[in-house]
Amino acid sequence: MTLSVLDIIEGTSVDGPGLRTAIYFSGCNHHCEGCHNRKSWDIEAGKQVSIDDIMKIVAYNDFNVTFSGGDPFFPAR
């Protein structure tokens, strides 16, 4: 299974307390007022990344993780 990912930031300190891995997903139909990342609404803005590859990055860094939108459960293209 793959998810549409805009970006993965390893070792960020601005997406939550302490160092963490931030995973930004693409694809969202919620279109929340005040969304801080409207680029994430477009499913085509991301690239398909397997869950296994995402987990390898998370395990390698051994940081807490922030999942940010879009919506990670948005249907794949």
N, C-alpha and C positions, 0 to 999 in steps of 0.2 A: 504494500500500500504506500502511496505517496501523498504528500501534502504540498500545497502551493506556498512557497516561502519567499518573502521579499528579501530577507536578510537574516543572518545570524551574526550577532555581535558577541565575541568572546572576551570576557574580562571587563565588562562595562560596570561602572559604578553609578550611573544615572537612571537606571531602570529598576531601582529597588535598593534595599539596604545591602551594603557590602559588595564585594565583587560577585558577578553573576554572568550567566550566559543568557542573552536576550534573543528570543526567536520571534521574528515578525512575520506573520502569515499574511497572505493576500486572499482576497475574495470575501465580500461581506455585503449582505443585502439589508442590514440593519440601518445603515446610514444615520447613525446617532447624531443628534444636534450637538455641536461642540466637539466632534471627533477630532483628535489631534493628528490623525494620519489618514486623511482621505485617499491618499494614494493606495492604501491597503484595500479599498473597496473593489478595485479592478482585479479579477482573478488572473487576467493576462499579464499583470505586472510582476508576478512571481515566477519562480522556476520550480519544477516538480522535484522534490527531495524525498527519498525513502525515509520511513520512520527509523529504520535501522541506521541510516547515515546520520540522522539527527541525534539519535541516542549515542552514537560513537563520539560525536562532538561533545555532548553533554558529559559523558563519562570521562573523556580525556581531560576536560577542564575541571571537573569535580567542584563546580560552583553551584550555588542555588540557581534556579532557572526562572526567568520571566517569560511568559507567553503573551504576546501582544498581537493585536489585530491589524488586520482583518480577523475573520472568524475561522479558527482552525478546522471547524466541522463543515465549512462551506463545501458543497459538492465539488469534487475534482473535475477538471475539464475533460 
